[in-house]
Amino acid sequence: METHEKGFFTEENSVEVVTGRNKNAKDKRLKAVMEVITRKLHEAVKEIEPTQDEWFEAIVFLTKTGQLSTEWRQEFILLSDILGVSMLVDAINNRKPSGASESTVLGPFHVADAPKLPMGANICLDHKGEDMFVHGRILDTEGRPIANAVLDVWQANEEGFYDVQQKGIQPDFNLRGVFRTGADGKYWIRAVKPKSYSIPDDGTVGKLLNALGRHPCRPAHLHYILKADGFETLTTHIFDPDDFYINSDAVFGVKESLLAAFKRIDDPARAKTYEFDNPFWDVEHDFVLARRPAPQV
């Protein structure tokens, strides 16, 4: 028996005994991670002092969460989201220089092969909802336009559903599109005004939210992934600041810098140029990309 395998488990030395068994871990990063997780988990258990029935209930909750997870539904990601862990991991991995646009969570409904569309195209294929014109610029942190920047845009419909949630109801690739800026870095897209919606709340995560007295709703938003040569990829949203849930997003995705002005425009002549009914919504928002650090030599 090796030295690190000795030692009898007690309440007082639990962390040292458990982490000591990992001395010969093949992966140093895994060893370090498990030491932190073990220490924090044991600290929580010692502070909470759960009964054995309570701990078993927690095990059942995690088991059911795993059983609900499929190719199309990831209940553990949802759990990570509502605990704020997804946003914390995103923040740690996307620290930006001053002036650069902030990131937020990707969300579960991105589609990798959305159609490439000409600038100005209308991504609403079923013509349902309140017309909206979204426009702005893609800039670097010096305020210079970024040419050939790629914008991958998607959103929920007026009922709060994405096309992949309503196969056979919404057209495929409804409210999705990929656009590329010209030399001036400008973008302009026709869409519909998004609405707030509920995350899936019929599983373990929904029951937990209900028990905590929390709602499962996300405020109205549009999704973006922005890419350009020489720049860090940005995954983000823009939000309607007047949405009822803007201060209580179930997954903590709202940041103040991502609030955009949603203006209702009553201008028949301008609406006609966009092939919209009057009135319509106008949203202007610029994105600022951070330059990719030079490779280490």
Secondary structure, DSSP 8 states (H G I E B T S, - for coil): --GGG-----TTTHHHHHHHTTTT-S-HHHHHHHHHHHHHHHHHHHHH---HHHHHHHHHHHHHHHHH--SS--HHHHHHHHTTHHHHHHHHHT---TTS-------TT--TT--B--TT-B--SS--S-EEEEEEEEEETTS-B-TT-EEEEE---TTS--GGGSBTTB-TTTTEEEEE--TT-EEEEEEE----EE---SSHHHHHHHHTT---EE--EEEEEEE-TTB--EEEEEE-TTSTTTT--TT----GGGB--EEEE--HHHHHHTT--SSEEEEE--EEE-B------
